[in-house]
Structure formats: structure tokens, C-alpha cells
């Protein structure tokens, strides 16, 4: 949302609810959804730039540190995504 005008800049519709708040990391918005997808959107345009689907949903917010994305699903599995060195 534009801070001055209140105008919505972009929006996305998910297949299923995101039970946790999205996070902002750099120029990306990251959402862990209840349908088992982790999605990354461009902060400025709202365009989906990455998606990963696993076999269980997410109920908690992801975390980002040192260029890595960490999130746990509702089956007790923790995933860490990041650039390989």
C-alpha cells in the first residue's frame, strides 16, 4: 500500500490461506502457505519470482538470515533454502 495515498500497489491470491504473516527480506516478500507452498514475490511489482512445494502445510512465519530462508512445516520438518556455495 502506498503510504501517502493508501492505494494498493499490488495483491496476490493464494490457493489457500497463509496462517502466518509474510516477511520482507531485501526486495522480496516471502509467504509460507497452509497448502505447503513457499512463495517469493518481488516487493515492488508483486510478481512471483520463486515457489517451492512440499507435502505439508506451514503455520508459522519463515525466517531469513545470512541469505538463507528457514521454515518449519506442520509435520515437524525444518527446511533451509539458500544459495549453494
N, C-alpha and C positions, 0 to 999 in steps of 0.2 A: 504494500500500500504506500502511495506517495504521502510523505509526512505533511506536506503543505496542503495538498488538495483533498486528501482522503480517497483518491481514485485508486481502484485495484489495478496493479500493474500487470499481474498475470495470475492464473489459477490453474490447477490440475485436478482432475477427478481420478481417484484411486478405485481399484476394483473392490476393495474392502477397506474398512476404517483403519486409520493409524491410531492405535491406542496411546502412543507416546508422542510427545511434541517432536517436530522435526528440529534438526540442528543446522546451524550455519557454520561451514568450515571454508574459509577463504572465499572463493566466488561460487561456492556450491551450497545447495540445500539438500540435506540427506534425510530420508524418511525410511523408517523400518516399519512395514505394514503388517497387519494381522494375517494377511494372505500368504506370508512367507517371502515377500519380495523386499529387497533393499533397493531404493531408488535414489539416484542423484540427479538433481536439476540445476541448471545454470541459474544463479541468483538473479541476474539481470533480465534474462529472457523467459525463464520458466521451461526451457527446452530440456527434455530428458536426455542426459548425457551418459548414463550408465544404469544397469539394472542387473541384479543377481537374485535368483530364486532358489530357495531351499525348501525342505519338506515340512517345515513347521513355522508357525507364525511368530511374530515379535510383539511383545507387550511393553518393552522398555525402550528408552531412547538409546540410540547409538552414541558412542564417544569417539572423538578424534584426538590423536596426539602424535606428534612426531611423524606426520604423514601417513599414519595408519588409522583405519576405521575398525572399531571393535564393537560387536553387538552380540547379545545372547538371545537364543530363541526360547520358546515355551516348552521345549523338550530338554533343556539343560545344556545345550551345546553352545559354546562360545566360538565366534568366528572373528578372525583378524584378517583384514584385507589391507594390502599396501603394495607399493611398487617393489618388485624383486630387485635385489642388488647383485 
